[in-house]
Amino acid sequence: MLTTEEIMQLIQSLIWLLAGVGVFIVGMNFMGDALEKSAGSGMKRLLERISNNRFSGVGIGAGVTAIIQSSSATSVMVIGLVNAGVMTLMQATPIIMGANIGTTITGVLVALKNDYFNMAMYLLAFAGVMMGFSKNQKIKIAGSLCCGLGLIFVGLEVMSSEQAFGNPLVENMFTEIFQTIDFPLLLILVGVVFTALIQSSSASTGVVITMVGAGVLPLDLALFIVLGANIGTCVTALLASVGANTNSKRVALIHFTFNVIGTVLFTAIIWIFREPIVNFLVSLFPGSDPMSLQMRVSIFHVIFNVTTTCLLLPFVKQLVQYSCWVIKDWKQEGTTHSLKYVDDRLLSLPPVALMQVKKEINYMLSLVEENIRYSLASIDGSPAVNAEKISENEDIIDFTNGNLTQFLIKLSACVDERDEQKIGAYFHVLNDLERIGDHAENFHEIGQEMLGKELAFSDTALSDIKQMYGVAIAMIAIAKDAFDTESPDRLPALTDLENQTDEMKRVFSAKHFSRLSEGNCSLEVSPYYTSTITGLERVADHLVNVGYSILSPTGSQGDNE
């Protein structure tokens, strides 16, 4: 029976242990966020080079995960990219496999710690805090990186200190616990649950490595907990796939299946050959010092993930087929829309999210151009053959404008000052494209209303309108090129065309009123003609704004409505 003093000592040690785990996880998050910001453009280039080559996919997955120190975060990003249609299942699967290899870096770092290394890390954490007071954004990010890396080892030192695992009461408690659950499947379950709770296999593996180094967890039991941690890390990806499309759910299933197959295989091997495997790991790192004890676990973690990847990499196609068999395609009825390239899961990687936003805007621009062309057919007196398509495109344009705006609001909190300016420009582009879409719909309605009243433009009036339409189509091509390439080279030509549109409106309006006064134009048609050329002039204004958005987030060349 424990005395009151012993109970208080035990509680104090457990609080100290939990504090160490907390500092360790905070350090990992600090370092991951800083590396993500500093290496964001590099990861963007990596993802742009995604191909069907399985080995490059594994390399990309391992590289990105080694940078952000979280296979869960990589898996969530991959789910977002698949959900946005950026990559296929065949491309995503090797990246998921590589992510499991990249996450082993944390374990190796944890195992390498010693007194001198720890002191250097403590100083690094302090230096990082001081750098955080700088007004220079790059220095602040570097400070977060240093602080995070230092805090990881501060947390590890707190966990392994005399106040935590050094207390005999704590050692006895953990010894009794592990004697009670000395059964592989129970140990695996412990790893699954613990990792699922903290949502990081790197952190849970780091805790296990520290416990082995402190002598409170036998090596053979630690191996099964590490195996369970690899399944537990799938929980984040499974949660991220909720509400995503079918292929995203398949990515999460592949990630889960991959780790389960590896865990089942290694569990069977270790269960049967436990003693030879433990002896093999001991022979790799002989000695009883904490670093040797810890390196045995971290190297096993590396061996597990590399071996599982090598075994399953040839079966990527079969894994994809399996996921498609388990999760069937669902045909959605109705007019439900979704963003084509953007997904909230991309918020974890802002540079990639911005790249996808640009693709989404380009898609919206193509729909606007399509509706402008369709509306010309309506003005020309054609039957309502394009009415359904114009309405469908306009629904998508309105949906994209609203939902992409909401996404940009959330993204603006995750980017630096330079990208904030780009987001500001995108807000204006979305507004201008939505207004152009409204004009296209108005032109179609004008044509259909005139058709219903059996009215038609005169040859002269129709020639004027077609001339202005031709300029608008030319301006769309230039604006799209300027926005896509972010080059100002063709902007003067865009301005010249907009000035031509202003002049056309002035000249055509004067001629129109002259025809009216001479009785050569129907009074009933006059409002439709005036509305059309005024709308086309407004379209030109908005297209200039789209083109010039690359120069200034707030600057607009055209007149606003």
N, C-alpha and C positions, 0 to 999 in steps of 0.2 A: 504494500500500500504506500503510495507516494505521500510525502508530507506536503504541507502548504507551501513551504519554501521550494521544494523540488518541482511542484506544479507550476509555480511562478517562473522558475528557471526554464522549465520546458516551454511555457508559453512565450517567454522572452526569446528563446532560441528559434522557435518557429516563426515569430514575427520577424526576427533578423533574417531568417531564411527567405521568407516571402518578400521582404524588402530587397534582398539581393536579386531575386527573380524579377521583381518589378523594375529595378534599375537596369538589369540586363536587357529586358524587352524594350524599355524606353531608349536605351542606347542603340539597339538594333533599328528601331524605327527612325531615330535621328539620322543614323548613318545611311539607311536605305533611302530616306527622302532626299538627303543631300546628294547622294550618288545619282539618284534618279534625275534631279534637276541639272546637275553638272554634266551628266552623260546622256541627257535626253535626246540631243541631236544625233549622237552616235547610235543610240538605240533606234531612232527613227530611220537612219540609213540602213541599219541592220534589217529592220522589218521591211524596208523597201526592196531589199534583195532576196526576200523570201522566194524560194523556188521549190520544185518538187524533189530536189536532192535531199535524201534522208540524212546524210551525214552533215550537210550544212545546217539542216534544221536542228539536229542535236547540238551542234556548235552554237547556234543562235540561242537556243533555250538555256544551255549551260552558261553562256556569256552574260545574258541578261539577268539570270538568277544570281550569278556570282556578284553582279553589280548591285542589285537591289536587295540581295540577301534574303529572298523569300520565294520559294517555289510556289506558294499559294498565290502571291501577288502576280507572278508570271502566268499562272494558270488562269487567273481572273482576266488578265489582259488578253490572253489568247482567246478566251471565251468571248470577250468583247469584240475582238477582231473578226472572229468567225461569225458572230451575230450581225456584225456590220457588213459582212460579205467580202472582207479584205483577204481572207485566206480560206482555203478549203480544209476539209477534215484530213486529207492526206498530207497537207502541209503542216497542220497543227499538231498532229500526233508525234512526230519526231521532236518538235519543240518542247512538248510536255515531257518527253523522255529526257531530253537534255536538261530541263529544269531540275529534275531529281538529282542529276549529277552536280549542277551548280550549287545546290543547297548544302552540299557536303563541305564547302569551303569554311563555313562558320565553325563546324566541328573541329576541323584541323587547326584553326586559329585558337580556339578554346584550349585545345590540348597542348599547344606550344607555350602557354603562359608559364612564366617563372617570376621570381622576385624582381630581378632587374628589368625584365620586360614589363612587369606590372607598373613599376615606378615610372618608366617612360610613358606608359599609357595614361597614368594619372596626370602627369604634366601636360600630356597632349589634350586631355579633357579640359584642364584649366585654360590652356592656350586657346582652345576652341571657344570657350565661353567669352574670353576677352575679344576674340575676333568677331564675335556676334554683335559687338557694339559698333562695329564699323558701318559707315554709310554705303560702302562699296558692296554691291550685291554679290559679286564673285567672292570677295573675302568673307562675307557672311555665310555663303554656301560652304566654302572651305572650312569655316569655323564649325558649322553644324556637323560636317563630316568628321573633323577631329574630335569634337565633343562626343559624338555618337560612338566612335571607335573607342575612345577612352572610357566612356560609361559602361560599355560591354564588359571591360575587364575590371572596372570598379564593382559591378554587380557580381561577377564571378568571384572576386576576392571576398566580398561580403558573404556569399553563399558558403564558401569553403573556410571561413574564418572560425576561430575558437568559439565565438558567440553563437554560431549556427551549428555546423556539423561537428565542431570541436567539443561540444557538450556531450559527455558520456550518456546522459539521459536520452538525447536525440539519437545517438548511435544505437543505443539499445532498442529504442522505439522502432527505428527503421529496420534493424536486424530482425525483430520479432515480426514486423509487417511482411518482410520479404520471405521469412521462413514460412509464414502462413500461406502466402500466395505463390509458393515455389512450384508453379505449374505454368508451362509455356503459354497456354491460351489465356490464362488470367493475366499474365505479364503483358501479353500483346494488347489485351483489353485496356490495361492501365495506360499503355503508350497511346492507344487510340483516343481514349477519353481525355487525357491530359493535353495532348496536342490539339484536339478539337476545341478544348476550352480556351487555350491561349492562341489558337489559330496560327501556329508557327512550329514546324518540325525542327527548324534550326534552333529555336529557343528551347524546346523540350529536349532535343538531343544534347544541347549545351548543358542543361541541368543534369542529365544522366551522366555525361562525361565528368562533370564536377563531382557528383556523388561517388563515382568509381574512384576518382582521384583522392577523395577524402576517406575512402575505405569503408563507406557505409553501404555500398551496393556491390555485390560480387559481379565479376565480369560476365559469367555465363547467364546471369539473370538480366543484366543490362542489355545483352544482345537482343533478347526477345522484346524488351521495351522499345528499343530503337526500331525494330521491325514494325511494331504497332504505331509508332510515331509517323511512319511513312504512309500508313492508311489514314491516320487522323488528319494529316495535312490536306486530304482530299475534301474534307468537310467544307472548307471555304469555297472551293470551286463548285461543289454541289449546290451550296446555297446561292452562289453567284449565277448559276444556270436557271434558277427559278424565275419564271417570267421571260426568259430569253427564248429565242427560236429553237426549232428542233435540232439543228446542227450544233448549237451551243450546248444543249443538254447532252448530245452525243460526245462532245469534247470532255465534259465532266465525267461521263461514264467511262470513257477510254482512260482517263487519268486514274480513276478509282480502280478499274480492272487491272491496269498495268501494275499498280502497287500491290493489289491483292495477290496477283499471280506471283510476283516476286517474293512477297511475304510468305505465302503458302510453300513455295519451293524452298526457301531458306529455313523456314520453321522445321520442315521435314528433315532437312540435312542436319541442322544443329541438334534437333531432338535426338536423332540417331547417333550422330558423331560429336556430341557435345564436348567430351574431353579432348579428343584430337584437335578440334577447332580451337578450343581455348589454349591448348598447348602451342598451337601454331602461332596464334596472336602473341602469346607470351614470348615465343622465340624471336619474333620480329622486334619486340621491344623489351628485352630482359631488364630486370631491375625492379625495385619496389618504390622508386621515387614517384611523386604524383604525375610528372610528365609522361613517364613510361606507361603508367596505369591508364592515363587518359588517351594516349595515342593509340592504344589497342582498340578502344571503342571507336574513335574517329576513323581509323583505317578500315575497320569493319564496315562502317557506314559508307565509306567510299567504295569498297569492294562490292557491297550489296547493290548499290545503285548502278555502278558501271557494268556489273555482270548482268543484272536484270535488263539493262538497256541493250547490251550486246545480244542477249538471248532473244529479245522480243522485237528488235529493230527489223529483222527480215520479215516479220509478220505484221507490218503496219497495215497492209491491205486487208488482212484477215480481221484485225482489230476494228478497222473502219466498217467492214461488212457486218461484224458482230454488233456494233453499236447501232447500225441502221436496222438490223433485225430486231433488236430489243426495243428501240425507240422508233416507232413508225412515223411516217410523214402524215401530218394532219392537214386536210384541205379546209381552209378558212372560208366561210361564206360571208357575204356582205361587202361593205366598202371600207373595212378597217384598214388604215394606212399605218406605216411605220417608216422611220428614217432608214434610208438605204445604206448609208455608210457609217453612221454615228450611233454609238451606244454608250450609256452612262458608265459602263465598266471601263471605258477608255479614259475616264477622268484621272485614273491612277497614273497615266503617262501623258501629260499635257502636250508634248511635242507631236506625238502620234495623233492625239485627239484633234489638234489644229489641222494636221494634214488631212484628216478625214472630214473635218468641217468644210474645208475647201472643196473636196470632192462632192460633198452634199450640195454646196452652193452651185457648183458647175452643173450638177444634175438638175437643180431647180432652174438654172438659166436655160438649159436645153428644153425644158418643158415650156418655159415662157416663149422661147423662139418658135416652138412648135405651134403654140396657140396663136401667136401673131400671124403665122402663115395660114393657119386654118381660118382665122377671122377674115383674111383677105378674100377667101373663097365665098364667105357669107356676104361681104360687101358687094362682091361681083354678081350677086343675085343667084348663087347656086342654092339648091335645096339644102335642108338642114342635115346633110349627111355627116357633118363633123360635130354636131351639137353634143352628142354623148361624150366624144373624146375631149372636146374643149371643157365640158363640165367636169370630167374625171381629172384632167390635168389641173384645172383650177382648184379642185379639192385638195390635190396633192401639194400644190403650191402654197395654199393657205395653211395646210397642216405642217409643211416643212418650215414655213416662216414662224409659226407659233412655237413649235417644239424645238427647233434649232435655236431660237432666241432663248428659250429656257435653258437649253444645254450650255449656251455661251455664257449665260449669267453664272451658272455653276462653275464653268471652266475658268472664268475670270478670277476666281478666288485662288486658283492653283498655278497661275503663271507669273512671270516676271513683268517688269514695266514695258519692255519692248513688245512682248506678246499681248499685253493689255491693249496697246495701240492697234495691233492687228485685229483683236477682237472687236474693238470700237469700230474699225472699218467694216468688219463683217456685219455688224448690226445695221449699218447704213445700207450696205449692199442688199441685205435681206428685205429691208423696207422698200427699196427702189424696185427690186424684182417683183415684190408682191403688188406694187402699184401698177407696174407694166402688165402683169397678169390680169389685173382688174380692167385695164384699158382694153386688152385683147377680148375679154368677155363682153365688154360694152360694145365693141365693134361688131362682134357676132350678133348681139341682141339688136343692134341697129339694122343689120342686114336682114335678120329674120322678121323684124317688125315691118320693114319696108316690103318684104316679100308677102307678108300677110295682107298688107293694104294694097298690094299690086302696084307699088311704086318702084321706080328705078332711076338711078343717076343717069344723066345725059352722058354721051360719049366723052365730052370735054371734061365734065366733073369726074368721071371715073378715071380718065387719064391722069388728072391731077392727083387723085387719091393713090393710084398705083405708083406714081412717081415718088410720092412721099413714103409709101410702103417700101419701095426699093431702097431708099436711103436708110430707113429704119432697120431693114435686114442687114445692110452693109455695116451699120453701126453696131448691131448685135455681135457680128463676127469680130469687129475690132475690140469692142469692150470685153468680150470673152477672152480674146488673146491677151489683152493687157492684164486682166485679172489673173489669168492662168499663169502667165510667165512672170508677172510682177515687174514688167519692163515698161518704162514710160515712152518708148520710142514711137509708138503709133498713136499716142494721145493727141498730138497736134492734128492728125488726120481726123480723129474723132470730133474734136472741137470744130474743125472746118465743116464737117457734115452736119453738126448740130446748128451751126450758123446758117447753113444752106436751108435747113428745115424751117428756121425762123423766117428766113426770107421767102421761102415757098408759101408759108402760111399767110404772110402779108400780101404777097402778090396774088395768090389764089383767092383770098378773101375779097380783095378789091375787084378782081375779074368776076367773081360770083355775084357780088352786089350790082356790078354793072349789067350782068346778064338778067338779073332780077328786074332792074329798072327798065330794061329793054323788052321784058316779057319773054325772054328766051329760056327762062328757068322756072320750074314749078315752085310755087310758094310752099307747098306741102313738103317738098323734098329739102328745102333750104335748111331747116334745123338739123336734119340728119347729116347734111354735107358739112355744116359748120362744126357740129360735134365731132365728126370724124377727123377733120384736119387739125382741130384743136387738140384732140386726143393724141394724134400722131406727133404733134409738136411736143406734147408733154412726155410721150414715150422717149423722144430724143433727149429731153432734159435728164430723165432718169438713167438713160444709158451712159450719158457723159459722167454722171455721178458714180456709176458702177466702175467705169474705166479709171477715174481719178481716185477711187478709194485706195489704190495701192500707194498713193503719195501722202495721204493724210487721212486719219481716222475721222476727222470732222469736216474736212474741206469738201465742198461740192461745187462743181462748175455750172451745173444746170439749175434752172429755177425749180423750187420745191412747190408742191401743191398744198 
